[in-house]
Amino acid sequence: MLSATEIEQITHELQQVPVKKAACIEALKIVQQQRRWISDESVADIAAMLDMSTAEVDSVATFYNLIFRQPVGRHVILLCDSISCYVMGYTKIKQALVELLHIGYGQTTPDDRFTLLPNACLGTCDHAPALMVDNDLYRDIAISDLPQILDQYL
């Protein structure tokens, strides 16, 4: 069940668009901001509010790689695995993250602090390798930078 805050925020977004379906991405983002991920129940609730089928909402949610359909940690690490990052040391960065966090791709640390995910491109190929933690972009990453980057996120 959507919270009163989520309903209020989605209702506000509905006033900004010509048809309800146009608010789908924003509705997903609103719920994810509150819950960190989009459950099947949330998909159904959003669909009902926007006069869409659950399949339509789910297809939007699964199309965008920053809408999470499974629980994630408090901080999501997106490691760029584009060709530029690969050439500039992605493999070593990935291995170092796996060793530091003791998790692989798609996994969350036992303390629920981090989830590690691959990302096809972060759009900063001239400063590879790159990663994002939440909305923070880190470029020209060296293995020695990783502990300091991770320590910022409690």
N, C-alpha and C positions, 0 to 999 in steps of 0.2 A: 504494500500500500504506500502510495506517495505521501510524503509528509506535507504538512500545511505550507511550509516554506517552499518546498519543491513545486507544489501546485500554484502558489502565488507567483513564483518566478516564471514558470511555464506560461501561466495566464498572461503575464506581462509580455512575454515573447510573442504570444498569439496576437496581441494588439499591434505588433510591428510588421506582420506579414499579411499578404492578401488571402492566403488559404492556409488552413491548419497544418497541412503536410509540410509546408515550408519551414515550420518551426521544429521539425523532427531532430535535426542535429543539435540545435540549441537545447532542446528538452533532454536529449541524451547527455549532453555536457553538464547540464544543471544537476541531474541525478548523480552522475559520476562524481561531480565535485563534492557532493554530500556523502556518497557511499564508497567512493574509490573504484567502483565497477558497476556494470549493468547486469542485474540478475534477470532470469526469465520472468519473474514477477514484475520487475520494473518495466520490461519490454511490454508486457500485457497492459500495465497501467498507463504507460505513455501512449500505446496504441489506442486505448479507449478514449483517452483525453483528446487525441488528435484525429479521431474518426478514421483510423488506419487499421489494417490487419496486423496481427503480431508478426506475420511473415514480412510485411513491408518494413516495419520498424527494425526487425532483426537484420534484414538485408542492408539497411543503412548502417546499423551498429557494427556489423561484421565487415563492411566495406572499408571503414576508416580504421587504420591501425592504432589510433590513439583513443579509441573507445574500447574499453576493456570488458570483455564478456566473461572473464573469470576474475576471482579476487586477486588483487595485487597488494604489494606492500605500501607502506606510507610514502615511499619514494620509488619512482620507476626510473631505472637506468636504461636508456636507449643507446645501444652501441652501434654506430654506423658500420655497415659491412659492404659499402659500395666498393667499386673497383679502386677508386682513389685511396680510400682508407685501407683497403686490403694491401695495396702496393706500399703504403707508407707505414705499415706495422700493425694493422688491425689484429692479426693473429696473436701477437705478443701481448697486446692490450687485453684481448679477450681472455687469454690464459691467466694473466695477472689478476683480472677481476674474479675469475673462477676460483683462483687460489685464495684471494683476499676474503671473498664472501662465502666460500664453500658451497656455491650453488652453480647450476648451469642455466642455460637459456630457459625461460619460462618458469623458473623456480623463484621462490621467495625465501629470504633468510628466516631462520626459525624465530627470530625476534620481531618479524613482520616489518623490518626496517626497509629492506630493498627487494625489488623484483628486477631481474635482469632480462632484457629483451633485445633481439636484433632489430635493426632499422635499415631499410634499403638505402636511404639517403637523407642526410641532415642538411644538405644544400650548402655545404662549406668545403667543397672539394679542394679548394686552394689552401686549406689549412687542415689537411688530414694528418693523422687520424682524429676523429671527433666522437664525442658522446654528449648526451643530454642527461641531466638528472632533473626530473620534473620539468620546469621550463627554462632551466639554466643550461646554456650551451658551452661546452669546453672544446677548444680547438688546439691543434698541434700538441696533442696529448703524448706525454712520455710516461713510461711505467712508474717512474719516481713521483709523478704528479698524483697518482691515484689515491694514496692514503690521505693526502691533504684534501682532495676533492671530497672523498667519502666522509671525512670527519666533519664536514660542514652540515651534514644532514643527520639530525638526531631522531 
